Amino acid sequence: MKSVIIGSIAAIFIAVAAGAVLNSINPSAGQAFSTDSVRLN
């Protein structure tokens, strides 16, 4: 039972860390689709 709890805590920690990294790398949907980021050639 103790290993299940430790595994769950580790999985939650990894998920939070991965979410933070992805949010810092990728722009939000509002930034990605804003008119400021549109390139017209």
C-alpha positions as CSV (number, residue, x, y, z in Angstrom):
1,M,0.0,0.0,0.0
2,K,2.9,2.3,0.8
3,S,4.4,1.9,-2.6
4,V,1.1,2.7,-4.3
5,I,0.9,6.0,-2.4
6,I,4.5,6.9,-3.2
7,G,4.0,6.0,-6.9
8,S,0.8,8.2,-7.0
9,I,2.7,11.1,-5.5
10,A,5.6,10.7,-7.9
11,A,3.2,10.5,-10.9
12,I,1.4,13.7,-9.7
13,F,4.7,15.5,-9.3
14,I,5.9,14.4,-12.8
15,A,2.6,15.6,-14.3
16,V,2.8,19.0,-12.6
17,A,6.5,19.4,-13.7
18,A,5.7,18.4,-17.3
19,G,2.8,20.8,-17.4
20,A,4.9,23.7,-16.2
21,V,7.6,23.0,-18.8
22,L,5.1,22.7,-21.6
23,N,3.3,25.9,-20.6
24,S,6.6,27.8,-20.5
25,I,7.7,26.5,-24.0
26,N,4.4,26.7,-25.9
27,P,2.5,30.0,-26.3
28,S,-1.1,30.0,-25.1
29,A,-3.9,29.7,-27.6
30,G,-4.7,33.4,-27.3
31,Q,-1.1,34.3,-28.2
32,A,-0.8,31.8,-31.0
33,F,-3.9,33.0,-32.8
34,S,-3.7,36.7,-32.1
35,T,-3.4,39.1,-35.0
36,D,0.1,40.2,-33.7
37,S,1.6,36.8,-34.5
38,V,0.1,36.6,-38.1
39,R,2.8,36.9,-40.8
40,L,1.6,38.3,-44.1
41,N,4.2,38.2,-46.9
